[in-house]
């Protein structure tokens, strides 16, 4: 079996420092800025933290997985697969599905492999690695559309459209993921105007389980469109996607302090109510001294007085990775580390006001500092979507659950996603604030049992708030909770059975 392809970045959507804020402007002094400044005391602290980080690397190098098994990102569900196949040509993909159908094998479709649930691979099945299937097929700068193969990353798209003054409408907060993967989970990001992924997809081609390639849009095979977008690859292999693009533009980044109890009003009036604010991301303190009370929000406000040509040099490297890695590891390890991390994080962003960044750079960030490997432990994501007006009440109840269950919450970022009435498995059933929660956890059976119980309590509070949760992550919620949250489940199951009765894609 071919060796499993390694991914670049292991975690996403959260952390410190925000990669956008680290991205340099055209100020030649900018790349040299460090995360912790100047005094001898801080320099000594930095050296100490660096040593701790190096020790952490040495300690975490031991594998905890059978090298002959393949696993999802969570490392909770290692399985033996029949083989991994790199997708390269359409004819090859058609033949592969014919073989799978004849042998009654399951096929899972893989991109950058950041999903964290047991749905990612199937025992004795075929893993179809789509990352080599990554060409740009057509581009119309006048119509602001691009058609790319599903294995292309958002970085590939950005690199291609950047010279034309164009940018992506919707994607995750990092650009390392594949277009096909993002479409399959109906992703969202920090853009507050364009909604989830489905709103920027014009059409796609789908290879179904019976080997037929279908053109799918809102007018052609339209019944499939809302099922495949957010359908997690269950209706076939997405071959290529036609996307609508946005104009690249220049933003001023500002960071403002707020609090959990005031955030709904703040967001409605200051963020969504300001037409020039194009993107936002907020963070809630997980430090014991300010646990789920303090917040700050970073806003990206369009400034038409600034010339794009002076600020659109694409960022090609990530700054401040090592100190950020050290600090985030302390955040994992102790209450003291969490307090220090929040204080430095909040101070860092509060002191960076009116920085200039282009849309392409704001949506270009990577997060190497979040990479984490420790035998028997992992950082796992869960994400909850809460109606804007229910935010403070939900966070209050979330605080109680976290304290009672003693869960090691490392980070919460808050984004916004517009109501999506199109996707059958829509998570944005209202205008939602998305709370992206990163937990550090043991992978032992005992610890996972406790974590599952805690997550189910959180989901009960999500349901109480009229909210939803995201499906790409470990399936801790119960089947009953899933059916309660995703009201389109029955229709989805019927449609899935009709389209792929033999193999599971």
C-alpha positions as CSV (number, residue, x, y, z in Angstrom):
1,X,0.0,0.0,0.0
2,X,1.4,3.4,-0.9
3,X,2.6,5.4,2.1
4,X,0.0,7.8,3.4
5,X,0.6,11.3,2.2
6,X,1.6,13.7,5.0
7,X,-0.4,16.9,5.4
8,X,1.2,20.3,6.0
9,X,-0.8,21.9,8.8
10,X,-2.5,19.8,11.4
11,X,-4.9,22.2,13.0
12,X,-6.8,25.2,11.8
13,X,-9.3,28.0,12.6
14,X,-7.7,29.0,15.9
15,X,-4.7,30.1,17.8
16,X,-2.0,32.8,18.4
17,X,-0.8,34.9,16.9
18,X,-3.3,35.3,14.2
19,X,-1.5,34.6,10.9
20,X,-3.1,37.5,9.2
21,X,-1.8,39.9,11.8
22,X,1.7,38.4,11.3
23,X,1.6,38.9,7.6
24,X,3.9,41.7,6.7
25,X,2.8,44.9,5.1
26,X,5.1,46.7,2.7
27,X,6.7,48.4,5.7
28,X,10.3,47.0,5.5
29,X,10.4,46.9,9.3
30,X,7.4,44.7,9.6
31,X,8.9,41.3,9.1
32,X,11.4,41.9,11.9
33,X,8.8,42.4,14.6
34,X,8.9,39.8,17.3
35,X,5.9,38.6,19.3
36,X,7.6,39.5,22.7
37,X,9.5,42.8,22.7
38,X,12.6,44.2,24.0
39,X,13.6,44.0,27.8
40,X,16.2,41.6,29.1
41,X,13.6,39.9,31.3
42,X,11.4,39.1,28.3
43,X,14.5,38.0,26.3
44,X,15.4,35.6,29.1
45,X,11.8,34.3,29.3
46,X,11.9,33.7,25.6
47,X,15.1,31.6,25.8
48,X,13.5,29.6,28.6
49,X,10.3,29.0,26.6
50,X,12.3,28.0,23.6
51,X,14.1,25.4,25.7
52,X,10.8,24.1,26.9
53,X,9.5,23.9,23.4
54,X,12.6,21.9,22.3
55,X,12.0,19.6,25.2
56,X,8.4,19.2,24.2
57,X,9.4,18.2,20.7
58,X,11.8,15.6,22.0
59,X,9.1,14.2,24.3
60,X,6.3,14.2,21.7
61,X,8.2,12.3,19.0
62,X,7.0,8.8,20.0
63,X,4.3,7.4,17.6
64,X,1.1,6.1,19.0
65,X,-0.3,4.5,15.8
66,X,0.4,1.2,14.0
67,X,2.4,2.3,10.9
68,X,0.4,-0.2,8.8
69,X,-2.9,1.5,9.6
70,X,-4.3,4.7,8.2
71,X,-6.1,7.2,10.5
72,X,-8.1,10.4,10.4
73,X,-6.6,13.5,11.9
74,X,-8.0,12.8,15.3
75,X,-6.0,9.5,15.5
76,X,-9.0,8.0,17.2
77,X,-10.0,5.7,14.3
78,X,-7.1,3.8,12.8
79,X,-8.1,1.2,10.2
80,X,-6.5,-1.0,7.6
81,X,-7.5,0.1,4.1
82,X,-7.3,-1.9,0.9
83,X,-5.0,0.8,-0.7
84,X,-4.5,4.5,-1.3
85,X,-4.8,5.7,-4.9
86,X,-3.7,9.1,-6.2
87,X,-6.3,10.6,-8.5
88,X,-4.8,11.9,-11.7
89,X,-7.1,11.4,-14.7
90,X,-10.9,11.2,-15.2
91,X,-10.7,7.9,-17.0
92,X,-8.6,6.4,-14.1
93,X,-11.2,7.6,-11.6
94,X,-14.1,6.1,-13.6
95,X,-12.3,2.8,-13.7
96,X,-11.5,2.9,-10.0
97,X,-15.2,3.3,-9.2
98,X,-16.1,0.5,-11.6
99,X,-13.6,-1.8,-9.7
100,X,-15.0,-0.7,-6.3
101,X,-18.6,-1.4,-7.5
102,X,-17.6,-4.8,-8.8
103,X,-15.8,-5.8,-5.6
104,X,-18.3,-4.0,-3.3
105,X,-15.6,-1.9,-1.8
106,X,-16.2,1.5,-0.1
107,X,-14.4,4.5,-1.4
108,X,-13.4,7.5,0.7
109,X,-12.3,10.8,-0.9
110,X,-9.4,12.6,0.7
111,X,-8.0,16.0,0.2
112,X,-5.6,17.5,2.8
113,X,-7.0,15.0,5.4
114,X,-7.9,17.4,8.2
115,X,-11.3,16.0,9.0
116,X,-11.5,14.6,12.5
117,X,-14.2,12.0,12.4
118,X,-14.4,8.3,11.8
119,X,-16.2,8.9,8.5
120,X,-12.8,9.7,6.9
121,X,-11.7,6.2,6.0
122,X,-13.5,2.8,5.7
123,X,-12.0,-0.5,6.8
124,X,-10.7,-2.5,3.8
125,X,-11.9,0.3,1.5
126,X,-10.1,2.4,-1.1
127,X,-8.8,5.9,-0.2
128,X,-8.9,8.2,-3.2
129,X,-6.2,10.9,-2.7
130,X,-7.4,13.9,-4.9
131,X,-4.5,16.2,-4.1
132,X,-2.6,15.5,-7.5
133,X,-5.9,16.4,-9.3
134,X,-5.3,20.1,-9.0
135,X,-5.2,22.0,-12.3
136,X,-6.9,25.3,-13.2
137,X,-9.2,24.4,-16.1
138,X,-10.6,27.8,-17.1
139,X,-10.6,31.4,-15.9
140,X,-12.7,34.4,-16.9
141,X,-11.5,37.5,-15.1
142,X,-14.2,39.6,-16.6
143,X,-17.0,37.4,-15.3
144,X,-14.9,36.8,-12.1
145,X,-15.1,33.0,-12.4
146,X,-12.6,30.2,-12.2
147,X,-12.9,26.5,-12.7
148,X,-10.4,24.3,-10.9
149,X,-10.0,20.6,-10.2
150,X,-11.1,19.5,-6.8
151,X,-7.6,18.7,-5.5
152,X,-6.4,22.3,-6.0
153,X,-5.8,24.2,-2.7
154,X,-7.0,27.7,-2.0
155,X,-3.4,28.8,-2.2
156,X,-3.4,27.6,-5.8
157,X,-6.5,29.6,-6.5
158,X,-5.2,32.7,-4.9
159,X,-1.8,32.5,-6.7
160,X,-3.6,32.2,-10.0
161,X,-6.2,35.1,-9.6
162,X,-4.0,37.5,-7.6
163,X,-2.4,39.2,-10.7
164,X,-5.9,40.0,-12.0
165,X,-6.9,41.9,-8.8
166,X,-9.3,39.1,-7.8
167,X,-9.7,37.2,-4.6
168,X,-11.7,34.3,-3.1
169,X,-15.2,35.0,-1.7
170,X,-15.4,32.2,1.0
171,X,-12.9,29.8,2.4
172,X,-11.6,28.7,5.8
173,X,-9.2,30.9,7.7
174,X,-6.2,29.1,6.2
175,X,-5.6,28.5,2.5
176,X,-4.0,25.0,2.8
177,X,-7.3,23.1,2.2
178,X,-8.5,21.7,-1.1
179,X,-11.4,23.2,-3.0
180,X,-13.2,19.8,-3.2
181,X,-12.9,19.3,0.5
182,X,-14.2,22.8,1.3
183,X,-17.2,22.3,-1.0
184,X,-17.9,18.9,0.6
185,X,-18.1,20.4,4.1
186,X,-19.7,23.6,2.9
187,X,-17.0,25.5,4.7
188,X,-17.1,29.1,6.1
189,X,-14.5,31.6,7.2
190,X,-14.1,35.1,8.5
191,X,-15.9,36.9,5.7
192,X,-19.2,38.2,7.1
193,X,-20.9,39.2,3.8
194,X,-20.7,36.1,1.5
195,X,-22.0,33.3,3.7
196,X,-20.9,29.7,3.6
197,X,-19.2,28.0,0.7
198,X,-22.4,27.1,-1.2
199,X,-23.0,30.8,-2.0
200,X,-19.9,31.1,-4.1
201,X,-20.2,27.8,-6.0
202,X,-21.6,28.3,-9.5
203,X,-21.4,24.7,-10.6
204,X,-19.4,21.5,-10.3
205,X,-18.9,18.1,-12.0
206,X,-19.7,15.0,-10.0
207,X,-18.5,11.4,-10.7
208,X,-21.3,9.2,-9.2
209,X,-20.9,5.7,-8.0
210,X,-22.2,4.2,-11.2
211,X,-19.4,5.8,-13.2
212,X,-21.4,8.7,-14.7
213,X,-20.1,12.2,-14.7
214,X,-22.8,14.8,-14.2
215,X,-22.8,18.6,-14.6
216,X,-24.4,20.0,-11.5
217,X,-25.6,23.6,-11.0
218,X,-28.7,25.4,-9.8
219,X,-30.2,24.8,-13.2
220,X,-28.7,21.4,-14.3
221,X,-29.2,18.3,-12.2
222,X,-30.3,21.0,-9.7
223,X,-31.7,18.4,-7.3
224,X,-28.2,17.2,-6.5
225,X,-26.7,20.7,-5.8
226,X,-28.0,21.2,-2.2
227,X,-27.1,17.6,-1.3
228,X,-23.5,17.6,-2.5
229,X,-22.7,21.0,-1.0
230,X,-22.2,20.0,2.6
231,X,-22.7,16.3,1.7
232,X,-19.3,15.1,2.9
233,X,-18.4,13.2,-0.3
234,X,-21.4,10.8,0.1
235,X,-22.8,11.4,-3.4
236,X,-19.7,10.9,-5.5
237,X,-16.4,12.3,-6.3
238,X,-16.3,16.1,-7.0
239,X,-14.1,16.4,-10.1
240,X,-13.9,20.2,-10.5
241,X,-15.7,23.3,-9.3
242,X,-16.6,26.6,-10.9
243,X,-16.3,29.4,-8.3
244,X,-17.4,33.1,-8.4
245,X,-14.7,35.4,-7.2
246,X,-14.5,38.8,-5.4
247,X,-12.5,41.9,-6.0
248,X,-9.3,42.1,-4.1
249,X,-9.3,45.1,-1.8
250,X,-7.4,46.8,1.0
251,X,-8.4,46.5,4.6
252,X,-7.5,48.3,7.8
253,X,-7.2,45.9,10.7
254,X,-8.3,47.1,14.1
255,X,-8.8,45.2,17.3
256,X,-11.4,46.2,19.9
257,X,-12.0,44.9,23.4
258,X,-15.5,43.6,24.3
259,X,-17.1,41.2,26.7
260,X,-19.3,38.1,26.2
261,X,-22.4,39.7,27.6
262,X,-22.1,42.6,25.2
263,X,-21.0,40.8,22.1
264,X,-24.3,40.2,20.4
265,X,-25.1,43.9,20.4
266,X,-21.6,44.8,19.6
267,X,-21.6,42.5,16.6
268,X,-25.0,43.7,15.3
269,X,-24.1,47.4,15.5
270,X,-20.3,47.7,15.2
271,X,-19.5,44.7,12.9
272,X,-22.5,43.6,10.7
273,X,-24.0,47.1,10.9
274,X,-20.9,48.7,9.4
275,X,-21.1,48.1,5.6
276,X,-17.3,48.6,5.2
277,X,-16.4,45.9,7.6
278,X,-15.8,42.9,5.3
279,X,-14.4,40.3,7.7
280,X,-14.1,39.7,11.4
281,X,-12.8,37.2,13.9
282,X,-13.2,37.4,17.7
283,X,-11.6,35.5,20.6
284,X,-12.9,34.6,24.0
285,X,-10.5,34.2,26.9
286,X,-10.1,30.6,28.2
287,X,-7.7,31.9,30.9
288,X,-8.9,31.0,34.4
289,X,-8.6,34.6,35.4
290,X,-11.1,35.7,32.7
291,X,-12.7,32.4,31.8
292,X,-15.3,32.9,29.0
293,X,-15.9,36.6,30.0
294,X,-13.3,38.7,28.2
295,X,-13.2,39.0,24.4
296,X,-11.6,41.0,21.7
297,X,-12.6,41.3,18.0
298,X,-10.4,42.0,15.0
299,X,-12.2,43.8,12.2
300,X,-11.1,44.1,8.6
301,X,-12.6,47.4,7.2
302,X,-12.3,48.3,3.5
303,X,-10.4,51.5,2.8
304,X,-10.9,52.6,-0.8
305,X,-8.5,55.5,-0.3
306,X,-5.6,53.0,-0.3
307,X,-4.1,51.7,-3.5
308,X,-4.3,47.9,-3.9
309,X,-1.0,47.9,-5.9
310,X,0.9,49.2,-2.9
311,X,-0.3,46.5,-0.5
312,X,-1.0,43.3,-2.5
313,X,2.4,41.6,-2.4
314,X,1.5,38.0,-1.5
315,X,2.8,36.7,1.8
316,X,5.0,33.7,1.2
317,X,6.2,32.8,4.7
318,X,4.9,32.6,8.2
319,X,6.4,34.8,10.9
320,X,6.8,34.2,14.6
321,X,6.2,30.4,14.5
322,X,8.6,29.3,17.2
323,X,7.6,31.7,20.0
324,X,4.0,31.2,19.2
325,X,4.5,27.4,19.3
326,X,6.1,27.7,22.8
327,X,3.4,29.9,24.2
328,X,0.6,27.8,22.8
329,X,2.2,24.7,24.3
330,X,2.2,26.4,27.7
331,X,-1.5,27.2,27.1
332,X,-2.0,23.4,26.8
333,X,-0.1,22.5,29.9
334,X,-1.2,24.7,32.8
335,X,-3.6,27.3,34.1
336,X,-0.6,29.6,34.5
337,X,0.2,29.1,30.8
338,X,-3.4,30.0,29.9
339,X,-3.3,33.2,31.9
340,X,0.1,34.2,30.3
341,X,-1.0,33.3,26.8
342,X,-4.2,35.3,27.0
343,X,-2.4,38.4,28.5
344,X,0.2,38.4,25.8
345,X,-2.3,37.6,23.1
346,X,-4.6,40.4,24.0
347,X,-1.8,42.9,24.5
348,X,-0.3,41.9,21.1
349,X,-3.4,42.5,19.2
350,X,-4.4,45.6,21.1
351,X,-1.2,47.3,20.2
352,X,-1.5,46.5,16.5
353,X,-4.0,49.0,15.2
354,X,-4.7,50.3,11.6
355,X,-2.4,47.8,10.0
356,X,-3.0,47.4,6.3
357,X,-3.6,44.1,4.6
358,X,-5.1,43.0,1.3
359,X,-8.0,40.6,1.1
360,X,-5.8,37.9,-0.5
361,X,-3.3,38.2,2.3
362,X,-5.9,38.3,5.0
363,X,-7.3,35.0,3.6
364,X,-3.9,33.5,3.0
365,X,-2.6,32.6,6.5
366,X,-1.2,29.3,7.5
367,X,-0.7,28.1,11.1
368,X,2.4,26.0,11.4
369,X,2.6,27.0,15.1
370,X,-0.5,24.9,15.7
371,X,1.2,21.6,14.6
372,X,1.1,19.2,17.6
373,X,2.1,15.6,18.0
374,X,2.2,13.9,21.4
375,X,1.8,10.2,21.8
376,X,-1.5,9.4,23.3
377,X,-2.9,13.0,23.2
378,X,-4.2,15.3,20.5
379,X,-5.8,18.7,20.0
380,X,-9.3,18.2,18.6
381,X,-11.8,20.7,17.3
382,X,-15.5,21.0,17.9
383,X,-17.6,23.9,16.5
384,X,-21.0,25.3,17.6
385,X,-23.3,27.6,15.7
386,X,-25.4,29.9,17.9
387,X,-28.0,32.4,16.8
388,X,-26.6,35.9,17.3
389,X,-29.1,36.9,20.0
390,X,-28.5,33.7,22.0
391,X,-24.7,34.1,22.3
392,X,-24.2,35.3,25.8
393,X,-26.7,32.8,27.4
394,X,-25.1,29.9,25.6
395,X,-21.5,31.0,26.7
396,X,-22.7,31.2,30.3
397,X,-24.0,27.7,30.2
398,X,-21.0,26.5,28.3
399,X,-18.8,27.8,31.1
400,X,-20.7,25.8,33.6
401,X,-20.4,22.6,31.6
402,X,-16.7,23.1,31.0
403,X,-15.9,23.7,34.6
404,X,-18.0,20.7,35.8
405,X,-16.5,18.3,33.2
406,X,-13.0,19.7,33.6
407,X,-12.3,19.8,29.9
408,X,-9.0,21.3,28.7
409,X,-10.2,24.0,26.4
410,X,-7.3,25.8,24.6
411,X,-8.9,28.3,22.4
412,X,-12.3,29.7,21.2
413,X,-12.5,31.9,18.1
414,X,-15.8,33.4,17.0
415,X,-16.8,33.9,13.4
416,X,-20.1,34.8,11.7
417,X,-22.0,33.0,9.0
418,X,-25.1,34.2,7.2
419,X,-28.2,32.0,7.2
420,X,-28.1,29.3,4.6
421,X,-31.4,27.9,3.4
422,X,-30.0,26.1,0.4
423,X,-27.8,23.2,1.7
424,X,-29.9,20.3,2.9
425,X,-27.5,19.7,5.9
426,X,-27.2,23.4,6.6
427,X,-25.5,24.3,9.9
428,X,-26.4,28.0,9.4
429,X,-30.2,27.6,10.0
430,X,-30.2,31.2,11.2
431,X,-27.7,34.1,11.2
432,X,-25.1,32.3,13.4
433,X,-22.0,33.1,15.5
434,X,-19.7,30.1,15.1
435,X,-17.7,29.2,18.2
436,X,-14.6,27.2,17.1
437,X,-13.4,25.3,20.2
438,X,-10.1,23.5,20.4
439,X,-9.7,20.9,23.1
440,X,-6.6,19.0,24.2
441,X,-7.4,15.5,25.2
442,X,-6.0,12.1,25.9
443,X,-6.8,9.4,23.3
444,X,-7.3,6.7,26.0
445,X,-10.7,5.0,26.1
446,X,-11.4,6.3,29.6
447,X,-10.6,9.9,28.6
448,X,-12.6,9.7,25.4
449,X,-15.6,8.4,27.3
450,X,-15.4,11.4,29.7
451,X,-14.9,13.8,26.8
452,X,-17.9,12.4,24.8
453,X,-20.1,12.8,27.9
454,X,-19.0,16.4,28.2
455,X,-19.5,17.2,24.5
456,X,-23.0,15.8,24.6
457,X,-23.8,18.1,27.5
458,X,-22.6,21.0,25.4
459,X,-24.7,19.9,22.5
460,X,-27.7,19.8,24.7
461,X,-27.0,23.5,25.5
462,X,-26.5,24.2,21.7
463,X,-30.0,22.7,21.1
464,X,-31.4,24.7,23.9
465,X,-30.1,27.8,22.2
466,X,-31.6,26.9,18.8
467,X,-28.1,26.2,17.4
468,X,-26.3,23.5,15.5
469,X,-22.8,21.9,15.5
470,X,-20.4,21.1,12.7
471,X,-20.0,17.6,11.2
472,X,-16.4,17.4,10.0
473,X,-15.2,16.7,13.6
474,X,-15.2,13.7,15.9
475,X,-18.7,12.3,16.2
476,X,-19.2,12.7,20.0
477,X,-22.9,13.8,19.7
478,X,-25.5,11.1,19.9
479,X,-27.6,10.0,16.9
480,X,-30.6,11.6,18.6
481,X,-28.8,14.9,18.9
482,X,-27.7,14.6,15.2
483,X,-31.3,14.1,14.1
484,X,-32.6,16.9,16.3
485,X,-30.0,19.4,15.0
486,X,-30.0,18.4,11.3
487,X,-33.7,18.3,10.4
488,X,-32.9,17.4,6.8
489,X,-31.4,14.0,7.8
490,X,-34.2,11.8,6.6
491,X,-34.3,13.4,3.1
492,X,-30.6,13.2,2.9
493,X,-30.6,9.5,3.7
494,X,-33.2,8.8,1.2
495,X,-31.4,10.7,-1.5
496,X,-28.1,9.0,-0.6
497,X,-29.6,5.5,-0.8
498,X,-31.1,6.3,-4.2
499,X,-27.9,7.6,-5.7
500,X,-25.2,5.3,-4.2
501,X,-27.0,2.0,-3.3
502,X,-23.9,-0.2,-3.5
503,X,-20.8,1.6,-2.4
504,X,-20.2,4.4,0.1
505,X,-18.3,7.3,-1.3
